[in-house]
Amino acid sequence: MANQKLGWDSGLPGQGSGAKSFGEELANSNAFAQCQVKKVFKSVCLREAESQADIAQISATTASFKQNAYQLKRVFAEVGNYCMGE
């Protein structure tokens, strides 16, 4: 499959017709989820991820974001809780 590094969702067909199906594939990719988590991290923590702990938190929050129906509110709560200890 083309662009495998995007982390396509195996639960979707991986093909379609037009912008709607392409958008659905992108919105359910790991790259999209991770990008959203990184943006929240930077907004909440007021910095980029720097340490291995930061990277591990982004990874865990990305997985949680996908598992919990892409609830961005939950991402803010998880990242906020992580950065609160600084």
N, C-alpha and C positions, 0 to 999 in steps of 0.2 A: 504494500500500500504506500502510496506517495506521502511524503512528509510525516513519516512515522514518529519523528521526534515531538510532534505536537501532542501525541498521546490520545489518539482517537478513541472514542468510546466503542468498545466491542459489542455493546448492546444495540448499536445503531447499524443501519445497512452499509454505511461507508460509500454510498453513492446516492444519487438523486437527480432531480431536474430543477434547475433554477436556483435563485438566491435563497429562497425559504429553506430548502433542504440543506444547502451549503451552510447557512447560518445556524441551523440546528446542529449540524456536525461540529462546527467551530465552538458553539456555546457549550457543548458537552465534552470538549477536549480537555485534557489535563493542562495544556498550555494556557487556556483561558482561565481555568480555576486558579492556577498558580499565579498568574498575572494579577488577578483580582486580590488575592491574599497579599501579594507583595505591595500592592498599592495601599491596602488597608494598613499593613505593617508600617509603611513609611508615614502615613497620615497619623497613626496613633502613637507610634514610638518616636516620631520626629527625627528619624534617621533610617538609613538603609540597613539591611541585615548585614552584620559584621562577623559574628562568631559562629562556631559550629552549633552552639545552642540556638542561635537565631535561625539558622538554616534548618535545623531539626524542627523547630517550632513552625516554620513556614510549611514544611513538608507535612507535618501532622495536621495543621489547620487546613491545608489544601485537601487532604483526604477527608477530613471532617466536613468540609464545605460540600464536597461531592456526595458524600454519604447522607447528608441531611438536606437534600433537595435544593442545594445552592442558596441557602438562607444567609444572606450577607450580614444580617443583624447578628447572627451567631459568630461569624468571623470577627466582627468588631469586638464582641464580648470575649472571645478566646484570646485575641491579640492584646486587648486591653488588660486582661488578667495577667498575661505574660509580661507585658511592659511595666505593669504597676510595681513590680518588685525591683525596678531599677532605681 
